[in-house]
Amino acid sequence: MILPIPVLFLSVVIPMVISLALPFVKDKKTAAYISILLLAIPFAVVVALSAMTMLREPIADPVFFSDPSLGKFSMLLDSLSAPLAISIGLVTTMVAWYSVPYMEHRFQEMEEEKTNPPGWGVYYMLYIMFSTAMMGTVLSTNLIEFYLFLEVSLLPSFLLIAFYGYGKRERIALLYLIWTHVGALAFLVGSLALGLTVGTFDYYDPVNLKPLLGLGDLLPTAMRLSVAVAILIGLFVKMAVFGVHIWLPYAHAEAPTPVSALLSPNLIGIAGYALIRIAYVLFPEQFSSLAPYMLGLGLLTIIYGGLMALAQDDFKRLLAYSSVSQMGYLLVGISTVTALGMAGALLHYTAHAVGKALLFTTAGVLIAELHGLRSISKMGGLAPKMPITAALALIGFMHITGIPPSLGLWSEVLILTGVANAAVKLNAFFPILILLLIGIGLSTAYSFVTMKRMFYGPESEAAKHAKEARSSLLMPMVIIAAVGLILFLVPQLLIEPMMSTLKALLAG
Amino acid sequence: MNVWAFSTWLVPYIGALLALLLRKLGKVRDVIAVLALAVSAFSSIPLLMEVLSSPERVVHESFPWIPSLTVNVGVYVDPLAGWMALIVAWLSFLIGVYSFKYMEHDPGLTRYWFFFDFFVGSMLLLVLADNLLLMFLGWEGTGLASYSLIGHWFTDEDEKCVGDIGRKALGVPMWFTPSHSGLRALVFTRLGDVGFILGIGTLYYFTGTLSIPAIAEHVGEWAAPLAKSGLLFPFLLAFSLGAFAKSAQFPFHEWLVTAMTGPTSVSALIHAATMVKAGVYFLLRFSPIFMLAAHEVEAAAPQVHAFFATVALIGGFTAFFMATQALVARELKLILAFSTASQLGYMFLALGSAGLIHEFPLGFLAGFSHLMSHAIFKASLFLAAGAMIHAVESKYVDDMGGLSKYMKWTFLSMAIAVLSLSGVPPLMGFWSKDTIIEVAKESGMLLPYLFGVVTAALTAFYSLRMLIKAFLFEESENVRHLVEHHHLHEAPGLMLIPYLSLALASLLIGVVWPVIGPGLLESMVNHVLGIEEAFHPEIHLDPALLATSLTMVAIGMGTAWYLYMTRSGLQVVTSIQENKVLKSLQDFLYDRWYINSIYYLVIVNGFLAVSRLGYKYFDTLIIDGFYHRFIPWITERASTLGFAKFETPIIDETYHNRIVKLFLKVGSAVRKLQTGKINHYLLIFILGLVLILIYLVWV
């Protein structure tokens, strides 16, 4: 279905433009409410359009920009982009609400440190630009469009870390900026090499509503593999897979916590989506031949991220390494090159968004309510004092380890079913089983060891003075958790359309 | 829609939700939670009746949920599922009633009832599910509930721990807090579940369906290609890995031991009567299908046999190995926990042997009937133990003694259950255990059979030892103290009735077994999914086998009686403590063959070391160092050095000095030529001309 007016594009751009006026809003409450409303626009549009079609057919904007050498710019909401768009809409809106009490605390803290960051208006302006740019990236249909929105998402997130982050925030912000640009650059080089040779940058035809499958075959044979690899490397850096993961723990641990809750599940997972939507679509053959190596890399990332998470004492850093490990699950699912595995990976984006958003906001609750408490070894016995926070954290860990009744169960099942396919096909059943045992064992271990160290056991010094968090912090978390639990009951709404789209895509 | 089938598993879930919603209402919440269990229990009866009276002996109904994965919300109730559901639902209900009193005044009751009912719903879902994923959902749900209930008292007070506080084996602490035990249970069982789900994925890959009856029907589709590539054996092991872990078979047994930190009602329900049987149920459900594979696909037979032999061996070993640990245990609940794992080993032995003998249904029934009889007497034992621990305020049997005087009904109940566990005729436990030893013998595998026989003696010994120490032994200091203060009394009715009635059931069913047994067994086996030929079970006693097993029971019980009830025996017990070799053997058993310690020293510490060292030396030093130290450093060095050694001396020098100087030199040289004298110019001109001419001539 092609929309009569570019609703998707407008829902992304209008909040972005209006947000430019936010620095002039002096009252923090007003700025916050305007922001929540602005973010609710793309969320509502995406949910409404998904509900209208039940995702049975793709929905695209009319082409709103076209150029003979660049191709057509449009926006696409289909069964593949919807899980991401809905997750981004949900998390950014809820965390904007959560930001009110949290940033209140952060501003106070920074005032005590005698630093004067830009005020509420600037915070929310950057927050909205970051959030809507992510939405734009996911909905794009053209490489240049994708790249532009990605760039727009990077700058505000860079500034958010530099202005409001923890530790050596300026250095870490810079590090984040450079790293993500290294990734973006590799992606851009690949894109330019492809686009300039074949004469279009589209990866999806927004007029006929079809992916441009195998577009890369128009390249000279000698170039195909290197262009595909450049694009893959760019996405791997963004996804922070093993080897190029090292920027992530810095950025995600030291960003202001609401921004961590956006960076960690939402931003990096987009690269996983792009692996399917862009890398596979453009280079199906090259992708399939590289897939076994990517599967290995994914398994390595799961295990490595899990091992590193286990060594952390800082809760936010642990979550950051956990995100590395979780990206391994996405990569593994995608590298099976099966509809099941890919659907599992996209669904896991949503499960991880719910789970990791809950966990980062839990970290934020402890920081805001217990005087900047981040060290796990100083926690313990918090559950009797903060039962709701503990329950929300448990639901978060259940999402990332795939325990019912959480959406994570379905994504894990789909990914592992895909892996079983690949394992039989590659004749590597036993080694893959062993690696999965280690990987999933580690994920379960670091999750529930942390749960125990934080919330159970005898009362720690910190727990003595603890009490349940303010409801303004907890309410947005409860809503996120509820969405995860409800989606557990109705996963078919996402799985069914995804499976049919992916089956068609993989069949060529 | 079949109301009974759905209400059996769905109503407990609703009860769980209601318990959460009514959390402010105290007793009302508790009553509602138990009522939900009652509805489930009473629904399971008409459900079973319907199954047994239908011509196909099956109730199968499903509604699509995730069509592309063939996941349905559906039930497939054959006699196996029907009987199992009946047992689970009724035990849950009885233990729910017991909990109502036992958990009174606990501060975490909302959480308790939520997870209790959630567990029952999940357990029944896994029993009744008509497709693999729904079964897996229930399976995982029971794991979550088990995790939460084991760690119910997560503030980890010393008195809630399992093991002797301060005791270490090979330097590894041997006492476990509730939160630690919950974690162990979750991690151990999830390891197995990875294999389970990978197996489900493999089946789906070959058959394109997750429906359990369809997988039985299209057995060739998956068995043939797997058998051909030699993957069938690894596949069967992976697929059943979840069952091994859930049923605490070696090497996954450790979690069940420490699961005893949970409230005793939970130990009775989850860690004795139902959840740990899920692994056995899994084998009951799927081993007939594996047998079909062996029959229909020629290449599959050896691999299927190898699988069953593995199951028998692991089961037999677990039975023996866990029983040895029960011999020396001092905590009442630990004795029962070891015993549970050991009895589960018997069931695995039965099902493993089933696949190796001529009459598969005989082994199937041996496993199934032992599952039922064990569920009944072990639940009774645990519930009674809960009452006793509550009464004497200590978990150690050494702090009991002489209780027969003060808790007569509990003594009666416990004595019956102990006799049943020991396999004394004519109790229920005797019949089911005897069949297991019979099929183990028939399987032709010597080792598992020997394990089975020896374990019979060990079981009789530790059961009677427990009974003597708690009830018949001289009163301990603790008991005397309690009696003086009038604190020791019989359990209240709401607690007593459930375990007494279970013990009596174990007795009565045993007594009438020769009469009702054949009919009952027939209803349990015929028309079970995958068992196609009709089987006519009969109750018979092989005299040689009977003599063997009764001798074993007599040896076990006799030894226990001699050691703990006679003066000379007690001296022997004392002298064991003084003998170095025997004492170290006792420690070896008491510290669980040091396997827990080895797990911690090798696996846990190994991973922790890799994690810490990897973080410190690889992630921080090498990776982080490479990108964020080495690359900036090398860039900076290159820049400084380049500036000092290249930019300044070479480039700068060349352009701004050397070239300038060169030009200056050339200039001055040219200037020297410009002497201003005509004859000099002429000379040069002529010389040049000559050179050009020579060049031209030459070329």
Interface residues (C-beta under 8 A of the other chain):
Chain A: L175 G243 H245 I246 W247 Y304 L307 M308 L310 A311 Q312 L340 G381 A383 P384 M398 T401 I403 P404 P405 L409 E412 V413 L414 L416 T417 G418 V419 A420 N421 A423 V424 N427 F429 F430 I432 L433 L436 L437 I440 G441 L442 T444 A445 F448 V449 K452 F455 Y456 G457 P458 E459 P491 Q492 I495 E496 M499 S500
Chain B: W65 I66 P67 S68 L69 L133 F136 L137 E140 G141 G143 L144 Y147 G151 F154 T155 D156 E157 T177 P178 S179 H180 G182 L183 L186 V187 R190 L191 V194 G195 I197 L198 G199 I200 G201 T202 Y204 Y205 S229 L231 P234 F235 A238 F607 L608 V610 S611 R612 G614 Y615 K616 D619 I623 D624 Y627 H628
